[in-house]
Amino acid sequence: MKGLWIFCNESISEEVIALFEEGGVEGYTAWPAVLGCHRGCKTRWNDAVFPGRNWAFFVAEEDSLIAGLVERLKLFKGRDEIHRAGIRAFVQPLEERL
């Protein structure tokens, strides 16, 4: 089992959710209105200086489903407007305990 973290601009969050639905994701957790600053990314503090917010998503699924979703996300990020809006993804191994 793997965990997939996705951080994206709020403007593309609905499209990310649509990718989940198309990719067979059975459940996910979303955190809207996430603020942050990371090297190589746009700063988002939702103020006059650094406007906008991000969303964070977490998906826990079987390895093959996560691998397919990552490939879909790569194609998605290949679109110029998505790349400019901002999206990042990270995968980690998970071990179910309960």
ChimeraX commands (.cxc) that place a marker at each C-alpha (Angstrom):
marker #1 position 0.00,0.00,0.00 radius 0.5
marker #1 position 1.18,3.52,-0.80 radius 0.5
marker #1 position 0.22,7.01,0.23 radius 0.5
marker #1 position 0.03,9.85,-2.28 radius 0.5
marker #1 position 0.27,13.47,-1.15 radius 0.5
marker #1 position -0.82,16.11,-3.66 radius 0.5
marker #1 position -0.47,19.86,-3.18 radius 0.5
marker #1 position -2.05,22.10,-5.81 radius 0.5
marker #1 position -3.41,25.55,-6.39 radius 0.5
marker #1 position -7.06,25.90,-5.41 radius 0.5
marker #1 position -7.93,26.79,-9.02 radius 0.5
marker #1 position -7.31,23.19,-10.16 radius 0.5
marker #1 position -8.59,21.26,-7.13 radius 0.5
marker #1 position -11.84,20.19,-8.83 radius 0.5
marker #1 position -9.86,18.75,-11.74 radius 0.5
marker #1 position -7.66,16.80,-9.31 radius 0.5
marker #1 position -10.80,15.35,-7.70 radius 0.5
marker #1 position -12.04,14.38,-11.17 radius 0.5
marker #1 position -8.75,12.52,-11.76 radius 0.5
marker #1 position -9.40,10.56,-8.55 radius 0.5
marker #1 position -12.86,9.58,-9.74 radius 0.5
marker #1 position -11.62,8.61,-13.21 radius 0.5
marker #1 position -8.73,6.63,-11.72 radius 0.5
marker #1 position -10.83,4.47,-9.40 radius 0.5
marker #1 position -9.82,6.09,-6.11 radius 0.5
marker #1 position -12.30,4.91,-3.47 radius 0.5
marker #1 position -11.54,7.60,-0.91 radius 0.5
marker #1 position -9.30,10.53,-0.16 radius 0.5
marker #1 position -8.80,13.27,2.39 radius 0.5
marker #1 position -8.72,16.93,1.33 radius 0.5
marker #1 position -7.55,20.03,3.14 radius 0.5
marker #1 position -8.77,23.21,1.42 radius 0.5
marker #1 position -7.20,26.60,2.08 radius 0.5
marker #1 position -3.64,25.37,2.70 radius 0.5
marker #1 position -0.99,28.10,2.88 radius 0.5
marker #1 position 2.68,27.58,2.19 radius 0.5
marker #1 position 6.04,28.54,0.80 radius 0.5
marker #1 position 8.41,26.00,-0.78 radius 0.5
marker #1 position 11.59,26.32,-2.81 radius 0.5
marker #1 position 10.77,26.38,-6.51 radius 0.5
marker #1 position 7.04,26.99,-5.95 radius 0.5
marker #1 position 4.82,30.02,-5.73 radius 0.5
marker #1 position 4.29,31.37,-2.22 radius 0.5
marker #1 position 0.63,31.38,-1.18 radius 0.5
marker #1 position -0.35,33.23,2.00 radius 0.5
marker #1 position -3.80,34.39,0.78 radius 0.5
marker #1 position -2.90,38.04,1.38 radius 0.5
marker #1 position -2.24,41.09,-0.79 radius 0.5
marker #1 position 1.46,40.26,-1.22 radius 0.5
marker #1 position 1.15,36.50,-1.86 radius 0.5
marker #1 position -2.45,35.89,-3.00 radius 0.5
marker #1 position -4.09,32.50,-3.36 radius 0.5
marker #1 position -4.32,29.25,-1.48 radius 0.5
marker #1 position -3.49,25.62,-2.14 radius 0.5
marker #1 position -5.32,22.41,-1.46 radius 0.5
marker #1 position -3.71,19.30,-0.02 radius 0.5
marker #1 position -4.94,15.78,-0.76 radius 0.5
marker #1 position -3.98,12.41,0.68 radius 0.5
marker #1 position -4.84,9.11,-1.00 radius 0.5
marker #1 position -4.05,5.67,0.49 radius 0.5
marker #1 position -4.48,2.86,-2.05 radius 0.5
marker #1 position -2.82,-0.23,-3.46 radius 0.5
marker #1 position 0.51,0.31,-5.23 radius 0.5
marker #1 position -0.83,-0.25,-8.75 radius 0.5
marker #1 position -3.65,2.27,-8.34 radius 0.5
marker #1 position -1.23,4.90,-6.99 radius 0.5
marker #1 position 1.18,4.23,-9.86 radius 0.5
marker #1 position -1.61,4.75,-12.40 radius 0.5
marker #1 position -2.75,7.91,-10.66 radius 0.5
marker #1 position 0.81,9.31,-10.66 radius 0.5
marker #1 position 1.00,8.72,-14.43 radius 0.5
marker #1 position -2.31,10.56,-14.89 radius 0.5
marker #1 position -1.01,13.42,-12.74 radius 0.5
marker #1 position 2.14,13.66,-14.88 radius 0.5
marker #1 position 0.02,14.04,-18.01 radius 0.5
marker #1 position -2.21,16.52,-16.19 radius 0.5
marker #1 position 0.79,18.63,-15.15 radius 0.5
marker #1 position 1.97,18.58,-18.77 radius 0.5
marker #1 position -0.83,20.99,-19.64 radius 0.5
marker #1 position 0.59,24.51,-19.58 radius 0.5
marker #1 position -2.23,26.04,-17.51 radius 0.5
marker #1 position -1.92,23.28,-14.89 radius 0.5
marker #1 position 1.86,23.61,-14.71 radius 0.5
marker #1 position 1.52,27.38,-14.22 radius 0.5
marker #1 position -1.17,26.98,-11.54 radius 0.5
marker #1 position 1.09,24.63,-9.58 radius 0.5
marker #1 position 0.88,20.99,-8.53 radius 0.5
marker #1 position 3.27,18.65,-6.74 radius 0.5
marker #1 position 2.94,15.03,-5.68 radius 0.5
marker #1 position 4.84,12.77,-3.31 radius 0.5
marker #1 position 4.52,9.00,-2.75 radius 0.5
marker #1 position 5.35,7.15,0.44 radius 0.5
marker #1 position 5.05,3.53,1.55 radius 0.5
marker #1 position 2.28,2.77,4.04 radius 0.5
marker #1 position 1.73,-0.06,6.48 radius 0.5
marker #1 position -1.84,-0.50,7.65 radius 0.5
marker #1 position -2.00,-1.04,11.43 radius 0.5
marker #1 position -5.70,-0.90,12.28 radius 0.5
marker link #1:1,2 radius 0.2
marker link #1:2,3 radius 0.2
marker link #1:3,4 radius 0.2
marker link #1:4,5 radius 0.2
marker link #1:5,6 radius 0.2
marker link #1:6,7 radius 0.2
marker link #1:7,8 radius 0.2
marker link #1:8,9 radius 0.2
marker link #1:9,10 radius 0.2
marker link #1:10,11 radius 0.2
marker link #1:11,12 radius 0.2
marker link #1:12,13 radius 0.2
marker link #1:13,14 radius 0.2
marker link #1:14,15 radius 0.2
marker link #1:15,16 radius 0.2
marker link #1:16,17 radius 0.2
marker link #1:17,18 radius 0.2
marker link #1:18,19 radius 0.2
marker link #1:19,20 radius 0.2
marker link #1:20,21 radius 0.2
marker link #1:21,22 radius 0.2
marker link #1:22,23 radius 0.2
marker link #1:23,24 radius 0.2
marker link #1:24,25 radius 0.2
marker link #1:25,26 radius 0.2
marker link #1:26,27 radius 0.2
marker link #1:27,28 radius 0.2
marker link #1:28,29 radius 0.2
marker link #1:29,30 radius 0.2
marker link #1:30,31 radius 0.2
marker link #1:31,32 radius 0.2
marker link #1:32,33 radius 0.2
marker link #1:33,34 radius 0.2
marker link #1:34,35 radius 0.2
marker link #1:35,36 radius 0.2
marker link #1:36,37 radius 0.2
marker link #1:37,38 radius 0.2
marker link #1:38,39 radius 0.2
marker link #1:39,40 radius 0.2
marker link #1:40,41 radius 0.2
marker link #1:41,42 radius 0.2
marker link #1:42,43 radius 0.2
marker link #1:43,44 radius 0.2
marker link #1:44,45 radius 0.2
marker link #1:45,46 radius 0.2
marker link #1:46,47 radius 0.2
marker link #1:47,48 radius 0.2
marker link #1:48,49 radius 0.2
marker link #1:49,50 radius 0.2
marker link #1:50,51 radius 0.2
marker link #1:51,52 radius 0.2
marker link #1:52,53 radius 0.2
marker link #1:53,54 radius 0.2
marker link #1:54,55 radius 0.2
marker link #1:55,56 radius 0.2
marker link #1:56,57 radius 0.2
marker link #1:57,58 radius 0.2
marker link #1:58,59 radius 0.2
marker link #1:59,60 radius 0.2
marker link #1:60,61 radius 0.2
marker link #1:61,62 radius 0.2
marker link #1:62,63 radius 0.2
marker link #1:63,64 radius 0.2
marker link #1:64,65 radius 0.2
marker link #1:65,66 radius 0.2
marker link #1:66,67 radius 0.2
marker link #1:67,68 radius 0.2
marker link #1:68,69 radius 0.2
marker link #1:69,70 radius 0.2
marker link #1:70,71 radius 0.2
marker link #1:71,72 radius 0.2
marker link #1:72,73 radius 0.2
marker link #1:73,74 radius 0.2
marker link #1:74,75 radius 0.2
marker link #1:75,76 radius 0.2
marker link #1:76,77 radius 0.2
marker link #1:77,78 radius 0.2
marker link #1:78,79 radius 0.2
marker link #1:79,80 radius 0.2
marker link #1:80,81 radius 0.2
marker link #1:81,82 radius 0.2
marker link #1:82,83 radius 0.2
marker link #1:83,84 radius 0.2
marker link #1:84,85 radius 0.2
marker link #1:85,86 radius 0.2
marker link #1:86,87 radius 0.2
marker link #1:87,88 radius 0.2
marker link #1:88,89 radius 0.2
marker link #1:89,90 radius 0.2
marker link #1:90,91 radius 0.2
marker link #1:91,92 radius 0.2
marker link #1:92,93 radius 0.2
marker link #1:93,94 radius 0.2
marker link #1:94,95 radius 0.2
marker link #1:95,96 radius 0.2
marker link #1:96,97 radius 0.2
marker link #1:97,98 radius 0.2
view
